[in-house]
Amino acid sequence: MRYKNRTLFFPTGLAKNVFSTLNQCQQDAEGISLEELLINADEHVEKAHQAHTRNGIANVKVAEAIYGVFKAVVVDWDNISSLAQPWCKGMMRYFTSSDDEEDDFNSLIGFDDDDVEVVNACLVFARREDLCIKLGEVEAKKKAPRPVIKPKFSSIKTPLTPGLRVLCRDAEWLVTRVDITQGI
């Protein structure tokens, strides 16, 4: 038998392991104030900025978009249903947790993996689809890519740094790590 007017008590569409982590975060966030959750999220975005400065990989634009959604949810908190409020607090806690599928600070898809998926699932559950993050739009707002270095056979005059793109043998490579070694 199918029920047409079935009431859902939780966000849907998430993988079992992701939902399990969100559920735990929702329970952990129960005793945490919205202000504290926002402060934690702001600190997480700051860590993303620091990681991006260090390695050029952390996707700061997506982290900032997620934080922007959190601020909008907090401003509209009284209009979020009491059934959705714990899940919205859980999504904020999830964002700052380190139990993600991908490391937020050391992976090209750190925030794109399940952070955005969890945020969007909770927003749909809270009937705030207007706040859902569309990665294509966030990605389009990124700065122009770093220049591609075309090395000469003699030496490279531009120092290699993480995040730099290098053209080598007609292939473009992303520098993710630089280790200092003794010269040859």
Summary of the structure (lengths in Angstrom):
residues: 184
radius of gyration: 20.2
end to end distance: 74.6
largest distance: 74.6
contacts: 489
relative contact order: 0.15
helix: 48%
strand: 5%
